[in-house]
Amino acid sequence: MSSPEPFDPDRTLYPLESRWFQSSVGQVHYIDEGSGPPLLLLHGNPTRSFLYRGIIIRLRKHFRCIAVDYPGFGLSVHPHGYGYTAAAQADVVTELVRELGLDNLTIMGQDWGGPIGMRVTLNEREPMRSIIMGNTWYWPADSLVMQGFSKLMSSGFMQGQIFKNNLFVEKIMPLAVKHKLAPEVMGHYRGPLRTMD
């Protein structure tokens, strides 16, 4: 994996303090703002903790808001040889939950945050308060549409497009939102970029 380009988030768009956790696969970036019952915010693909900036700003008066960048996303490490599966991501998020001692936890997940959050919930049943999931799915994803999408996206050609041309951010994400994203917001999803060796 090549070294990341330096990336400093725009503090007017992302006025949150970065924190770091040394996971079993490397350094993981997360946000931990506010006080009150803990609320773990799990992003989808290709987003990161930046997705939840507005929610965190609004809720941190009432909740301890934690938002993580999974390995391979945002400011977190992009480890060579890491599987980048929902199960692998859930294991790292579970490590963070345990490291922070998050009891009476509410998990909110969107897109990939759904299966990741559900796995964390099953791993950590005792300290859970509630779970909120939206715009997501759970396995087995055995519909023909999901199987076809998985097969297409895991093909060599599409993997090349994802890694070399940032396909998810540049093409898929703009099609999946109701309102066009501002250039400065797209800039946050584009950076920091890593490329495969």
KEDOBA-863400 format. One record per residue (C-alpha): x, y, z; residue in one letter. Coordinates in Angstrom, 1 decimal, padded with zeros to 4 digits. Example, Ala and Ser with C-alpha at 12.3 -4.5 7.8 and 13.67 -1.06 7.14 Angstrom:
% KEDOBA-863400
{east->012.3	north->-004.5	up->007.8	aa->A} .
{east->013.7	north->-001.1	up->007.1	aa->S} .
% end
This chain:
% KEDOBA-863400
{east->000.0	north->000.0	up->000.0	aa->M} .
{east->001.4	north->003.4	up->-000.9	aa->S} .
{east->001.7	north->006.2	up->001.6	aa->S} .
{east->-001.3	north->008.4	up->001.9	aa->P} .
{east->-001.3	north->011.9	up->000.6	aa->E} .
{east->-001.4	north->014.4	up->003.5	aa->P} .
{east->-005.0	north->015.4	up->004.2	aa->F} .
{east->-006.1	north->018.0	up->006.6	aa->D} .
{east->-009.9	north->018.2	up->007.0	aa->P} .
{east->-011.5	north->021.6	up->006.5	aa->D} .
{east->-012.5	north->022.6	up->010.1	aa->R} .
{east->-015.4	north->024.6	up->008.8	aa->T} .
{east->-016.9	north->021.4	up->007.4	aa->L} .
{east->-015.5	north->019.0	up->010.0	aa->Y} .
{east->-015.2	north->020.9	up->013.3	aa->P} .
{east->-014.5	north->017.7	up->015.3	aa->L} .
{east->-011.4	north->016.5	up->017.1	aa->E} .
{east->-009.6	north->013.5	up->015.6	aa->S} .
{east->-008.7	north->010.6	up->017.9	aa->R} .
{east->-006.7	north->007.5	up->017.2	aa->W} .
{east->-007.0	north->003.9	up->018.3	aa->F} .
{east->-004.3	north->001.3	up->017.8	aa->Q} .
{east->-006.3	north->-001.7	up->016.6	aa->S} .
{east->-005.0	north->-005.2	up->015.7	aa->S} .
{east->-004.7	north->-004.1	up->012.1	aa->V} .
{east->-003.2	north->-000.6	up->012.6	aa->G} .
{east->-004.2	north->002.9	up->013.5	aa->Q} .
{east->-007.9	north->003.7	up->013.3	aa->V} .
{east->-009.4	north->007.2	up->013.2	aa->H} .
{east->-012.5	north->008.1	up->015.2	aa->Y} .
{east->-014.4	north->011.0	up->016.6	aa->I} .
{east->-015.6	north->011.0	up->020.3	aa->D} .
{east->-017.6	north->014.2	up->021.1	aa->E} .
{east->-020.1	north->015.1	up->023.7	aa->G} .
{east->-021.4	north->013.5	up->026.9	aa->S} .
{east->-024.3	north->011.3	up->027.8	aa->G} .
{east->-025.3	north->007.8	up->026.7	aa->P} .
{east->-022.9	north->006.6	up->024.0	aa->P} .
{east->-024.1	north->006.6	up->020.4	aa->L} .
{east->-021.8	north->004.7	up->017.9	aa->L} .
{east->-022.3	north->005.9	up->014.3	aa->L} .
{east->-021.3	north->003.5	up->011.6	aa->L} .
{east->-020.9	north->004.7	up->008.0	aa->H} .
{east->-021.3	north->003.0	up->004.7	aa->G} .
{east->-019.2	north->002.6	up->001.6	aa->N} .
{east->-017.5	north->004.9	up->000.4	aa->P} .
{east->-018.1	north->007.3	up->003.2	aa->T} .
{east->-016.5	north->007.8	up->006.6	aa->R} .
{east->-017.0	north->009.6	up->009.9	aa->S} .
{east->-017.4	north->012.8	up->007.9	aa->F} .
{east->-020.9	north->011.6	up->006.9	aa->L} .
{east->-022.1	north->012.1	up->010.5	aa->Y} .
{east->-020.6	north->015.5	up->011.2	aa->R} .
{east->-024.0	north->017.3	up->011.2	aa->G} .
{east->-025.6	north->014.6	up->013.4	aa->I} .
{east->-022.7	north->014.8	up->015.9	aa->I} .
{east->-022.8	north->018.6	up->016.1	aa->I} .
{east->-026.6	north->018.4	up->016.8	aa->R} .
{east->-026.5	north->015.5	up->019.3	aa->L} .
{east->-023.3	north->016.0	up->021.3	aa->R} .
{east->-025.2	north->018.0	up->023.9	aa->K} .
{east->-027.2	north->014.9	up->024.7	aa->H} .
{east->-025.1	north->012.0	up->023.7	aa->F} .
{east->-021.5	north->010.9	up->023.6	aa->R} .
{east->-021.2	north->010.6	up->019.8	aa->C} .
{east->-018.5	north->008.2	up->018.5	aa->I} .
{east->-018.0	north->007.8	up->014.7	aa->A} .
{east->-015.2	north->005.6	up->013.3	aa->V} .
{east->-013.4	north->005.4	up->010.0	aa->D} .
{east->-013.1	north->001.7	up->009.3	aa->Y} .
{east->-009.7	north->000.4	up->008.1	aa->P} .
{east->-009.4	north->001.4	up->004.5	aa->G} .
{east->-011.7	north->004.5	up->004.9	aa->F} .
{east->-011.0	north->008.1	up->005.7	aa->G} .
{east->-008.1	north->008.8	up->007.9	aa->L} .
{east->-007.7	north->005.2	up->009.1	aa->S} .
{east->-004.9	north->002.8	up->008.1	aa->V} .
{east->-005.2	north->000.9	up->004.8	aa->H} .
{east->-003.5	north->-002.3	up->005.8	aa->P} .
{east->-002.0	north->-004.5	up->003.1	aa->H} .
{east->-003.5	north->-008.0	up->003.1	aa->G} .
{east->-006.6	north->-006.9	up->005.1	aa->Y} .
{east->-009.9	north->-008.5	up->003.9	aa->G} .
{east->-012.0	north->-005.3	up->004.0	aa->Y} .
{east->-015.1	north->-007.5	up->004.6	aa->T} .
{east->-018.0	north->-006.5	up->006.9	aa->A} .
{east->-016.9	north->-009.2	up->009.3	aa->A} .
{east->-013.3	north->-007.9	up->009.5	aa->A} .
{east->-014.6	north->-004.3	up->009.9	aa->Q} .
{east->-016.9	north->-005.5	up->012.7	aa->A} .
{east->-014.0	north->-007.1	up->014.5	aa->D} .
{east->-012.1	north->-003.8	up->014.5	aa->V} .
{east->-015.2	north->-001.8	up->015.6	aa->V} .
{east->-015.7	north->-004.4	up->018.4	aa->T} .
{east->-012.1	north->-003.7	up->019.5	aa->E} .
{east->-012.9	north->000.0	up->019.7	aa->L} .
{east->-016.1	north->-000.6	up->021.7	aa->V} .
{east->-014.1	north->-002.6	up->024.2	aa->R} .
{east->-011.2	north->-000.2	up->024.3	aa->E} .
{east->-013.6	north->002.7	up->025.1	aa->L} .
{east->-015.7	north->000.7	up->027.5	aa->G} .
{east->-018.9	north->001.6	up->025.8	aa->L} .
{east->-021.7	north->000.3	up->028.0	aa->D} .
{east->-025.4	north->001.0	up->027.5	aa->N} .
{east->-024.5	north->001.6	up->023.9	aa->L} .
{east->-026.8	north->002.6	up->021.0	aa->T} .
{east->-025.5	north->001.7	up->017.5	aa->I} .
{east->-026.7	north->003.6	up->014.4	aa->M} .
{east->-025.7	north->002.0	up->011.1	aa->G} .
{east->-026.3	north->002.9	up->007.5	aa->Q} .
{east->-025.4	north->001.0	up->004.3	aa->D} .
{east->-022.4	north->-001.2	up->005.3	aa->W} .
{east->-022.9	north->000.1	up->008.9	aa->G} .
{east->-025.9	north->-002.2	up->009.0	aa->G} .
{east->-024.2	north->-005.6	up->008.8	aa->P} .
{east->-021.1	north->-004.2	up->010.7	aa->I} .
{east->-023.3	north->-002.8	up->013.5	aa->G} .
{east->-025.4	north->-006.0	up->013.7	aa->M} .
{east->-022.2	north->-008.1	up->014.1	aa->R} .
{east->-020.9	north->-005.7	up->016.8	aa->V} .
{east->-024.3	north->-006.0	up->018.5	aa->T} .
{east->-024.1	north->-009.8	up->018.5	aa->L} .
{east->-020.5	north->-009.6	up->019.8	aa->N} .
{east->-021.3	north->-007.1	up->022.6	aa->E} .
{east->-024.9	north->-008.0	up->023.7	aa->R} .
{east->-024.4	north->-007.1	up->027.3	aa->E} .
{east->-023.6	north->-003.4	up->027.0	aa->P} .
{east->-026.2	north->-002.7	up->024.3	aa->M} .
{east->-029.0	north->-000.2	up->024.8	aa->R} .
{east->-030.5	north->-000.1	up->021.3	aa->S} .
{east->-029.8	north->-000.4	up->017.6	aa->I} .
{east->-030.9	north->001.9	up->014.8	aa->I} .
{east->-030.5	north->000.7	up->011.2	aa->M} .
{east->-031.5	north->002.4	up->008.0	aa->G} .
{east->-030.9	north->002.0	up->004.3	aa->N} .
{east->-029.0	north->-001.2	up->004.8	aa->T} .
{east->-029.2	north->-005.0	up->004.4	aa->W} .
{east->-028.1	north->-008.2	up->006.3	aa->Y} .
{east->-026.7	north->-011.4	up->005.1	aa->W} .
{east->-027.4	north->-013.8	up->003.5	aa->P} .
{east->-027.8	north->-011.5	up->000.6	aa->A} .
{east->-029.2	north->-014.2	up->-001.6	aa->D} .
{east->-031.4	north->-012.2	up->-004.0	aa->S} .
{east->-030.4	north->-012.3	up->-007.7	aa->L} .
{east->-029.8	north->-008.5	up->-007.7	aa->V} .
{east->-027.4	north->-008.7	up->-004.6	aa->M} .
{east->-025.6	north->-011.7	up->-006.0	aa->Q} .
{east->-025.2	north->-010.0	up->-009.4	aa->G} .
{east->-024.0	north->-006.8	up->-007.8	aa->F} .
{east->-021.5	north->-008.7	up->-005.6	aa->S} .
{east->-020.2	north->-010.6	up->-008.5	aa->K} .
{east->-019.8	north->-007.5	up->-010.7	aa->L} .
{east->-018.1	north->-005.4	up->-008.0	aa->M} .
{east->-015.7	north->-008.2	up->-007.1	aa->S} .
{east->-014.6	north->-008.7	up->-010.7	aa->S} .
{east->-011.0	north->-007.7	up->-011.5	aa->G} .
{east->-012.1	north->-004.9	up->-013.8	aa->F} .
{east->-014.4	north->-003.3	up->-011.2	aa->M} .
{east->-011.8	north->-003.7	up->-008.4	aa->Q} .
{east->-009.3	north->-001.8	up->-010.7	aa->G} .
{east->-011.9	north->000.9	up->-011.2	aa->Q} .
{east->-012.4	north->001.2	up->-007.5	aa->I} .
{east->-008.8	north->001.4	up->-006.6	aa->F} .
{east->-007.4	north->003.3	up->-009.5	aa->K} .
{east->-010.3	north->005.7	up->-010.4	aa->N} .
{east->-012.1	north->006.0	up->-007.0	aa->N} .
{east->-015.3	north->004.6	up->-008.7	aa->L} .
{east->-017.5	north->004.6	up->-005.6	aa->F} .
{east->-016.8	north->008.2	up->-004.7	aa->V} .
{east->-016.7	north->009.6	up->-008.3	aa->E} .
{east->-019.5	north->007.7	up->-009.9	aa->K} .
{east->-021.7	north->005.7	up->-007.5	aa->I} .
{east->-022.0	north->008.1	up->-004.6	aa->M} .
{east->-023.2	north->011.0	up->-006.7	aa->P} .
{east->-026.0	north->008.8	up->-008.1	aa->L} .
{east->-027.1	north->007.6	up->-004.6	aa->A} .
{east->-027.8	north->011.0	up->-003.1	aa->V} .
{east->-031.0	north->013.1	up->-003.4	aa->K} .
{east->-029.2	north->016.5	up->-003.6	aa->H} .
{east->-025.9	north->017.1	up->-005.4	aa->K} .
{east->-023.0	north->017.2	up->-003.1	aa->L} .
{east->-021.0	north->020.5	up->-002.9	aa->A} .
{east->-017.5	north->020.4	up->-004.4	aa->P} .
{east->-015.9	north->020.9	up->-001.0	aa->E} .
{east->-017.9	north->018.0	up->000.4	aa->V} .
{east->-016.8	north->015.8	up->-002.5	aa->M} .
{east->-013.3	north->016.9	up->-001.7	aa->G} .
{east->-013.6	north->015.4	up->001.7	aa->H} .
{east->-014.8	north->012.1	up->000.3	aa->Y} .
{east->-012.0	north->012.1	up->-002.3	aa->R} .
{east->-009.2	north->012.7	up->000.2	aa->G} .
{east->-007.2	north->011.2	up->001.7	aa->P} .
{east->-006.6	north->008.8	up->-001.1	aa->L} .
{east->-004.4	north->005.7	up->-001.1	aa->R} .
{east->-003.6	north->003.6	up->-004.1	aa->T} .
{east->-002.8	north->-000.1	up->-004.2	aa->M} .
{east->000.8	north->-001.1	up->-005.0	aa->D} .
% end
